[in-house]
Amino acid sequence: MRKYFLLSAVALMLTSNANAETNYAEVTASAEVELASSFSCGDLHFGKLVIKKNNEESYITFDGPDGYYSHGDILSDGADTGFNGGCSEIDNYGTANINIPDVELTADGVDTKLTLSELNVGEYDEDTYKHYISGKLNIPANVKAGYYSNSFTIMSTI
């Protein structure tokens, strides 16, 4: 009896393995690598902005060391504090291919955000050997006081 029990147990194991199905998948992995050289850009320092309480939407346009203009409910801007935004060690021909997405500036404990938009690296200044970041700092209506900041990466494809 024990002999027949062992034979039937082995037979069950063999039949359950014989009906098993094996699945497979072929996977392709790939990556394209680009090498990046570095260049340097100064910080975009807007200084202390004094804005009317309950302000309307306002903005500052900037296009280099001498082009800094405020629009809207900005009572005092940091134009005299020394706006920088100059980039050096960048190929003169590389600026046509620089794409900079909008950047949100946030402040701790504040629910409003400032936005840098229309960012570009353009005009080359032969006196300073630098390109300058240009764009627009957007200030929303009813902005709240705070120190707003963020950092971002600029890439140039040559």
Phi, psi and omega in degrees: 000318179298322179299316180291327178295314180295320178295319180291326177294317178295319180298319178296318180295320180292320182288326180288326177284329182292332181267000182292146180247139179252129178252154177212161176219144173258129184240135176249131175245139179210160177205142174250129184249129172245144178260140183242132170269159182256152171223170184237146176228140176287160179293151172272099184256113182264357179068200180271123178257129175254120186236142179303141174295144184058042185294159168273166177305133183224169179202163175235128173261147181215140180212047178122187187292336182251354183251092185217108188228131179257148182222139176102218187269033178269115182278325180211134179240174184269023183302330182273000181271358175095068175300137182250255178074016179275141180243134179235169180061033177245140180300133182302331182268352183282345186290339180291341184247025180266123180243118181239115178288164176302148182234129176267132175258130182240160177231144180300130175072013182238136183267355176268158181227143170265152181231131170269124181226172179054034183288140181203154170249117187228235188339127178261127180259111183292337179288323183255353183059040182228152166264158180234142176283133176238162178162208187215131174260113182265131180244118184289163175298148178056042179297151179255150180294146178165171176262106184266135178201165173187164175234158182209166182251137176249131178237138178244127177256123183253000000 
